[in-house]
Amino acid sequence: MGCCLLAALVMAMPRLAVVVLWMTGYLGSAYQTFLWPLLGFIFMPWTTAAYAIAINEWHGQLTLGGIVIIVIGVFLDMGSHGGAERARRQRRTQPDEVK
C-alpha cells in the first residue's frame, strides 16, 4: 500500500517526492552519497525517485522490474525536458503582440 502512495506522489510532483523520500530516509538507503540525489533533484527527479524505489523495493538488488522502472523514469525526464524545449521554441517563433 505504501508503494502505491509513493508512486502516486512521484507521478504528481517528482521533486516534492524526492524531498519526501529524502526526509523519510528512503534515498539514504538507496544512495551511498548525498551528491547523486542532489544532482538528481536538480536535473532528473523522475529517475532519482525511480532508482530509489527500485533499489528499496527489491532489497538492494537491481532486478529486471527495477530496470524497467528506472527506464520509465529516464523517459519521463527526457519527455519533460523535451516538452519544455518545444514550448520555448514555440514562444520564440511567435511574433510579439503589437500594442
N, C-alpha and C positions, 0 to 999 in steps of 0.2 A: 504494500500500500504506500509506503514512504517513497518507493522508487517512482510510482506513478505521479505523486505530487511533485517530486523533484523534476521529473520530465516535463510536467505541465509548466512549472516555473521557468525552466530553461527555454521552452518554446515561446513563452510570452516575453521574457526580458532576459537575454543572455548575460548581460553584465551584472544585473542585480542577482541573478542566480549564482554567478561566480563569487560575488561578495558573500552571499548566504552560505555557499559551500566552504568558503574560507573561514567564516565565523563558526561554523559547526565542526571544523577540523577535517572535513571531507577532502579538501585539497591537500592538507598536510600529510595525509596518509597516502595520497596518490603521487605527490611530487616530493622529491628529497630536498629541494631548494626553493627559495621564495622567488627567484628570478623568472623561472618559466611561467608560473601562474600570473606574475605581474605583466610580463610581455603578452601572455595570452589574453589577459583582461583588456589590454590596450588594442591589440591587433586582431586576435582570433578568439573571441569569447565562446563561440559555439564549440570549437574544437577543444578548448581548455576544459569546458564543462563535460564534454563527451568523453574525453580521456579520463577525467576523474571518476566519472560514473562507470566507465568500462573497467578500470583497474579495481575500484572498490567493490563492484558487484560480483566480480569473479575472483575475489580474494587475492589480489596482487598478480594475477596471471592474465596475460592478454590472449584471449581466445578469438575464434572466428566471429562470434557475436560482438565482442568488444571492438574488433577491427571494423566491422560494419557500422557500428555506432560512431566511431571516430571518422570514418569516410563520410558519413552523412553530415557530421559536424563541419568537416572541411568544405563540403559542397555548400552548406548553408552560409559559411563565412564568405566563400567566394561569391556566392549569389548576392549577399548583402553589399559587398564591396563593388561588385559589377553593377548592381542596381543604382547605387549612389553615383557612380561614374556616369552612367547613362543619363540620370536626371541632371547632373551638372552640365553635360554636353548639350542637352536639350535647352536648358536655361541660357546657355551661352549662344546658341544659334538663333534663338528667337529674338526679333528686334525689340528694342525697348519701346515702351508706350510713349507716344508724343503727348505732352501736356499742354 
